[in-house]
Amino acid sequence: MATLLIAAGAFIGYIIAYHTYGKWLSQKIFNVDADAEVPSKQLRDDIDFVPTKKEVIFGHHFTSIAGTGPIVGPAIAVFWGWLPALLWVLFGSIFVGAVHDFGALIVSLRNRGQTVGEVAGRLIAPRTRILFLLILLLALTVVLAIFGLVIAIIFSLYPETVIPVWITMPIAIVIGLMVYKQNAELLIPSLVALVIVYASIYMGAYYWPINIATLFGIPDMGPFPNAVILWTFVLLAYCAVASVMPVWLLLQPRDFINSHQLVLALGLLLIGALVAGATGKADLVGSAPAVATNIPADAPPIWPFLFITIACGACSGFHCLVSSGTSSKQVESEMDAQYVGYGAMLLEGGLAVIVILACCAGVGMGDFTRVGEGAAYSYQPTLATGTDTQLAGLAAWETRYDASKGWGAFGLKDKIGAFIHGGANFLGAIGIPMKLGISIIAVLVASFAATTLDTATRLQRYVIQELAATVHIKPLTNKYAATGLAVALGGMVAMMPASATAGPGSGGLILWPLFGATNQLLAGLAFMVIVFYLRRRNKPIIFALVPMIVMLIMPAWAMLWNMFNGETGWFFNPEKQHLFLFGVAVIGLQVWMMIEGLLVWSKSKGHLEEQLPELSTIRPAVATTSAGGSN
């Protein structure tokens, strides 16, 4: 019954929050204006700046912010028990994450689509612009490396996901051309595409799982299979092309198609959870501890690491880059900002709630093991030791989350597998076969990660171009050169060896501990920009100031713990000195930016920042039809 009540209560709570707190922010704090001119119309170029229907931009925004973060983070955090994770997701997404995303979107909309890093230079102090952009450069480099490897690993572990994920690309291009060139409506073609995608999921599951290494006759060797390395390079090459294409040609229609696919999968998961909870098949209380007492000996403390482990789903600094980097360049009316910025974050919180339930109650419904290779593979019930009974309940959860193996031994396969198998059990409650259910959930994970990856590449291109213009490196202001550098940096980090004897790709995940803290520090700094924006306009700030303080203290605390924690700290480990130096750089940039903010705090209240110069009266000639079929 707890599974049913939490699943239903969370989504009802999010709907109430959207129409109350979200509406208050929109109308009373940010005063959205239907007549305000937005960047997509001010600077329209039909490449990056494209006026877009709110349903389409919501699809882009949601699929871009909801990568593997709201899946992997909660899947790890339930080690501490499902209750702390659930509370942080519910209250964090409503009062922290959604405020952060919405605020960053509004600030960018009113500053010609500039990123929060660029706006910081006028709202706080000129030097903060460089500081912010450097933090973004470091964070996005790790994002590109990690997400490239994550998707490659998913393709390697679940080859049935390959066709469904890649088939959306050519379909999206066809739909983009139909909508933009022929002024066709987007909804019907995207629904047809959704049917094709789900047909491909079935075909991938039962007939065409693709192993790229086997396809090209390359044997898997070493700690990281060659399939993972090959997929990483293919994905980065795709991102290099996709990130410079006009947003209407691939990004918008692909994300719109993916949003249908992802929302449908989430709907199936929610219905499955409700049915499983109502019928007693899913028992949250009996499947996992609310507050765990038996946690890995090497696990970090829940304070502050809960707030770092669960980022996406509660609050994530990466979201401010999407809000101010791509979404603000496509929103066609300020009235759409609450729907896109606040609403998408609440839906991501809903995803994180489902992940928590799947990793606990779903896993407790019974575990399965993959058997066989190629199209002949199947999923067989995992039997309890010494019995012919399927492993289920608390025993199944404790086998998945075996504290004796240690925190670090809980690898990516385990994190993703807990959600995929638990989620497939929910789908099984509504009659979907296990093999197909696992394929649906695995495609959900891969699709989220893929949309985030190429959006991150486009964002990194913007950051490199802004930095290059600031320090006068003219070649890198070119979008192709900036994209090439972005992909090259991501690829270099992804292929880092773990040691002198390890192969390429084996050490690409070593920077992940840094990303969590850096990402959340970025959220704190974005909140600082939002607070200064409001303070200069004599607006209430306490609702943003408190989250700002939390998101500055918790990540810094976590970073310092990683750096100096006894014998395991990066400072004391010769093999992790590079992590220590990276941590010093990030903490140093944060402290510097906070000092810059304190220096201008007293004289900022009621004093508007320097305004942007007037736009040129000469604008490029472009088509008059908005992406998404609006006129």
N, C-alpha and C positions, 0 to 999 in steps of 0.2 A: 504493500500500500504506500510506503514511503516513496518508492520509485514513481508511482502514479502522481502523488501529491506534489513532489518536487518538480517533475516535468511540466505538469499543468500550471502549477503556481508560478514557476519561473517565467513562462511565456506570458501569462496574464499580467504578472508584475511588470514585465517589459512594456507591454502595451499601455498600461496605466502610466508608467514613467514617461513614455514618449509624449503622451497627451497632457501631461501635467508639468513635470520638471523641464522636459524638452521644449514645451510650448512657452514656458516662462522665460527660459534662456533666449529663445528666438524672438519673442515679442517685447519683453521688458528689459532685457540686458543688451542684446545685440541689435534690436530694433530693425529687423530685416525689412527691406523696402522693395516692393515689386517694381518700382520705377527706377531703381538704381542701375546704372550701366555696369555691366560685368565684364571681366577680362576677355571672355570668349567672344564678345561682340566688339570690345574696344580694340583688340589686337588680332582679330580673326585672320588666320592664315591657312586654315583648313589642313594643317599638319599637326600642330600642337594645340592651337587655340581654335576650338570648334564648338559653337553653341549646340547643346545636346539635350534631348528630352530627359526628364529626371529619372524615368524608369531605366533608361539606357545607362546613364552615368551612375546610377545606384548599382547596377550590375558590375560596371567597371570597378567602382570604389570598393564594394563589398568583396569581390573576388581578389582584389589586389591586397587589401589589408588582411584578409583571412587566409594566410598561407598555412604552413604546417604548425605555426605558433600556437593557435588555440587548440591544437590536437596534441602536439608533443608536450607542451607545458603542463596542462592538466594531467596528462598521462603519467608524468613524473611526480607531480605534486601530491597525488593520492597516496604516495608512500607515507605521507604524514597523516593520512586519513582523508575521507571524502568531505568532511564538514568544513575544515579550514579552507580547502580549495573552493568549495561551493560558495561560502560566504564572501571570499575575495572576488570571485567572478561576479556574483550578483550585485554587490554594492560597488565594487570597483568599476564595472562597466557602466552603471547608471550615473555615479557621482564623480568618477575620475576619467575613465577612458572616453566616454561619449562627449563629455565636456571638452576634453583635450582635442578630439578630432573635429568637433563642431567649431570650437574656437579657432583652431588653426585654419580651417576652411574659410571662415568669415574674414579673418585678418588678411589672408591671401587674396580673397575676392576684392577687398577694398584697397589692395596694393598691386593691382594689375597682374595678378597671378604669380607674384614673386613668392619664392619659398620662405618659410619662417626664418631661415638663416639670413637671407638677404634683407628681410624686413627688420630683423634685429639691429642692423646697423643704424637705422634711423630711429627706432623706438627706444633703444637703450644707449648704445655708443658705437661709433664707427668701427672700433676694433672688434666688437663682438661679432660682426659679420664674418670676418676672417676666422675667428675662433669657432663659430658655429659651423661654417662650411668645412673646416678641417675635421671636426667631429663627425659630420655627415660623411665625408670622404672615407674615414676609417670604418665607420659603421657599415656603409653600403658595400665596401670591398669585402667585408666578412659575409654580408648577406648574400652577395653574388656567389662567393665560393661555397658557402654552406648550402644554400638552396639548390645550386647546381648539383652538388653531391647528393643531397637528400632525394631529389627527383630521380637521379641516376640509380640510387640504391633502391628506390621503390620500383623502378622499371626492372631492376635485376631480381628483386625478391618476388615481384608480382608481374611477370611478363604479360599477363592478360590485360594489363592497363595500357600497353603501348598503343595499340590501334585506337581505342576510344579517345585518348588524350590528343594524339596527333591528327586524327580525322577532323577535329574541330577547326584546324587552321585553314585548309582550303575551303571548307564550307563557309567560314567567317569571311574570307576574301570575296567569295561569290555574293554573299548577302550584303557586304559593304558596298560593292559595286552596284548592286540592285537598288539599294536605298539611296546612295549618294548620286548616282548617275541617272537613275530612272525615277527617283522620288517614290519608290515603292514603300509600303508600310513594312515595319520591321517585325511586328509580332508574329504574323503567320509564317514567314520564312524561318524565324527562329524556333517556332514550335515544331515545324517539319524537321529542322536540324536536330532538335531534342530527340525526336523519334529515331533519327538516324544514329545519334550518339548511343542511345540505349540499345538499339539493335547491334551496334558494334561492341557494346559491353557484353552482350550475350555471345556474340561470335568470338570475342577475345577469350571469354571464359571457357567456352566449350570446343572451339575449333582452332583459333589462331593466336595462342600466346607466343610472343616473339622474344627470343633471346638474341640480342644483337651480336654477341660474341660467337654463338653457334651459327648464326646467319652468315657471318663472314668467315667461318672456319677458324676462329681464334680461340685457343684454349684458355680457360680461366686459370690464373696463377696468382700467387702471392696473397698478402693480407687483404688487398682490395682487388676484387675480380676485374679482369680486363673489360667486362661488360660495363662496369661502373665508370671506368676511365673513358671508354668510348662514348658512353651516353653523356658524360660531363662535357666533352668537347662538342658533341652535336648540339647540346642544349645551349652552350655559350655562343656557338655560331648562329643558332636560330635567334638568340637574343640580340646579337649585333645587328641583324637584319631587321627584326621586328621593332626595335626601339627607335629606328630612324624612319620607319614607314608612317604615313599619315594615320592619325588615330582612328579616322573613320574607316580605313581600309581593312584593318585587322583587329586592333585593340578593342574598339567599341563593340563591333558585332561578335567577336569571340567571347568577350567578357559577358555580353548579354546572353549568348547561348549558354555559357558556363553558369551564369547566375540561375537560369532556369534549371539546368541539370543539378546544380548544387542545392538550390532551394527544394527541388523535388526529392533529392536524396535526404535532405534534412527533414522534410515532411514525413517521408517514409520512416525515418529513424524515430521521430517524435511519436508517430502513430504506433510504431512497434513497441516503443517504451511504455506508452499508455496501455496498450493491450497486454503486454507482458506483466506490467504492474497490476493491472486490474484482475488478471487471471491467476496471479500469484506465482507466475513463472520467474519473474525477476524480483529478487528480494535484496534490496540495497543493504538493509541492516544486517541480514544474515550472511551477506557475501563479502563484506569488507568492513574494517573498523571505521567508526566515525572519526575518532582521533587515535592514531596508531601509537602504540607503545613499543612495538618491535620494529624499529627502523634500522637501516644499515649503520654499522659502526662508523663508517667514513662519511656519512651524510652530513651536509652542512646544517646549521641550526635553522629552524623554521622561521625565526626572526633573524635577519631580514629576508631570507632566501625564498620564502613563499611569494613575495612581491616581485622577485626577479625571475623565478621559475615560471610562474604564470604571468606572461606579459600580454600577448594577444589573447583576447577573451576577457581581459580586465582593463589593462591600459598598456599601450605600446608606443614608444617613441617613433617607431617606423611609420605609424599611421599619420603623423604630422607631415611626413614627406609626401605621402600619397595625397592628403588633403590639399597641401599647398603646392605640390609639384605637378600633379596631373589633373586631379578633379577640379581644382579651381579654374583651370583653363578651359573647362568644358561645361560647367554649370551655366545654364542660360538665364537664370533668374535667382536673385537672392532668396526668393520664397521657397526654392528647392533645397536650400542649404540644410535645414533641419532634417528633411527626409533623407538626404544623402549622408551628411556628417554624423548626426546624432542617431538616426535610424539604423544605419549600417553597423555601427558599433554595438547597438543592442542586439542585432541579429547575430553578430559574432559572439556576444555573450551567451546567446541561446545555444550556439554551436558548442561552446565550451561546457555548458551545463550538460548537454547530451554526451559529450566526451567523458565527463566525470561519471555519469551514470553507466555508460557503456563499459568503462574500464573497471567498474566495481560490480554493479548489478548484472551487467551484460556478460562479463567474464564468469560470474557466478552461475549463470545459466548452463554452463558446460563448455569445456575447452575442446578444441579440435587440432589435429596435426595434418600438415600437408604431406601427401604421399604421391610419389611418382613424378615423372618429368614430361615435358611437352604437353600436347593436348590430352594425354592420358592421365594427367594428375587428378587427384581427388582429395577430399578432406574427410578424415576418419576421426571418430571420437577419441580423445585422449583418455586412457584408462587410469584410474587410481592405482597406485602401486600394489601389486599382488592381488588385484581383483579384476573382474570383467565389467565393472561399473564405471561409467563416464565420470571423469574428474569434474566436480562441480562445487558450488557454494564457496565457503571460506577457504577450503582446501585448494580450489582452483585459483583463487585470487592470491593466496600465499605462495603457490607454485610460480605464478607469473611474477609476483613481487616478493621474491625470495631475499629476505634481509641478509641472510648469511653470505650471499654472493657479493654483497657490497653495492654501494651507490653507483660506482663507476662501471660495474659490470652490466648494468641495465642499459643496453645499447639501443641504437635506433630501431633495429628489428623488433626488439621487445616493446619499445614505446609505441611504435605504429601498430604492431601486432595486437597489443592489448585493446586498442580502439577498434581496429578492423574486425577482430574476432568477436569482441563484445557487441559491436554494432551489428554484425551479421546475425548474431543471436536475436537481437531485437527484430530484425527483418524476418527471421525465421518464425517469430511469433505471429506474423501476418501471412505466413504461407510461402515466403520466398526461399527457395532451396539454398543451402549453405554455400555451395560453390558460386552461384550467381550473386548471393548476398555479399560475399567477401569481395567479389569483383566490383560490385557497385560501390562499396565503401572504399576500396583501394583506389578506384578512379576518382572518387571524391577527394581523397587526400592528394593524389598526384595533380589533379586539376587546380586545386587551391594553390599548391606550391608553384605550378607552372605560370599561373597568371601573376603571382607575386614576383617571380624571377625576372620576367621581361619588363614589368613595371619598374622594378628596382634598377634595371639597366638604364632605362630612360631617365630615371631620377638621378642616377650617378652621372649621366651625360650632362644634365643641367648643372649639377654641382661643379663638375670639372670645367664647364664653360664659364660659370660665374667666377670660379677661382682664377682661371686663366685671364679673364677680362680684368680682374682686380690687380693681378701681379704682372699684367702686360705680356703674357705668353700667347701671342696672336695665333699661332697654328692650332692651339688647343681650343680656341673659340669656335672652330669649325666642328659641326655636329658629328661628322664622320670620324675625325681624328679623336674627338672626345669619347665617342662610343668605343673606338678601337682601344683606347687606353683603359676605359672602364672594364671591358671584357678581358683585356690582357692581365690587369691587376687581379681580377677575380679568378682567372684561370691559374695564375701563378700561385695564389694562396691555396686554391683547391688541390693543386698537384704537389704541394709541399710534402716531402717524405717525413715520416715520424722520427727517423734516425738515419744515420749514415748507411746502414745496411738494409733499410726498408725501401720498398718500391714507391714510385710516384702515386700520389693519391692517398697513401696510408696515413699521412699526417694532416690532411686537409681539415679535419674536424678539431684540431688542437686549439684553434682560436675561439671555439664555441663558448667556453666559459666566460670569455671577455665580452662576447656579443650581448649576453643577457643583461649585464650591468650597464654596458655602454648604451644599449637600446633604451633602458629605463632612465638613465641620466638624460638622454635626449628628450624624453617626455617631460622631465622636470624643467629643462631649458626652454622647451616649447611653451610650457605653462608660464614661464617667466616673460616670454614675449607677449602672451595673451594678457597677463596681469598688467604689464606696462601699457598695452594698448588701451585697456579699460581705465587705468588710473589717469592717463593723460586726458581722458574724456569725462572724468568725474563720475565714473560708473562704479557700482558695487564690485568689490574684488574678492571678498572673503571666500566665496564658493570656489574660486580658482586658486586663491593663495594657499589654502590648506592642502589641496592636492599637490601644488607645486612643492611645498615643503616636504611632504611625504616622498614625492618622486625625486627629490634631490638627496634626501638623507638615506633612504633605503638602498638605492643602488651604490652610493659611495661607500656605505657601511659594508655591503657585500663585496665590493671590489677590494677594499682594504683587508677584509677577512681573507679573501683568496690570496692576497699578496703577502700577508704577514702571519698567517695562522700556523704557529708552531713549526714543526719539521716539514709539514706538507705545503707550506706557503711557497708561492712562486719565488720569493726573495731567497729562500734557503735551498732551492732546488736548481742546480746548474743547468738541467735540461729545460727549465722553464723560465730562464732569465729573460727571454724575448717577451714572454707574457707579462713579466714584471715591468719591463720597460714600456710596453704598450699601456699597461695600467697606469703607470706614472704619467704618461703623456695625456691620457684621458682625464685623470683626476686633476692634473695641472691645468688643462684647458677649462674644465668645469669651474675650478676655484677662481681662475682669472676672470671668467665671464661673470661669476657671482660678484666679484669685487667691482667690476665695471658697473653692474647693476646697482650696487650699494652706493657708489659714488654719485649717481644721478637720481637716486630714489627721492630725496627730499625736495628736489626742484622739478620733479616730473609731474606732480599732481596738477591737473588742470591746464598743463602746457602741452599743446599739440606738437608732435614731432615735425621735422622738416618735411614738407609735402613733395611729392614727385613732380617733376617738370611737366608742363603741358604736352599732350600728345601732338605729334605732327598732324597737320591737316591733310597730308598726302598719305593715303592708305592703299595697300595693294588691292587690285580688283579680284574678287573671289565670287564664288557662286552664292546665291542668296538662299539656298535651301539648307536648313539646319540638319545636322546628322540626327538620325533617329526618325526622320520623316516629318519633323515640325517645320512650319514656315515662318 
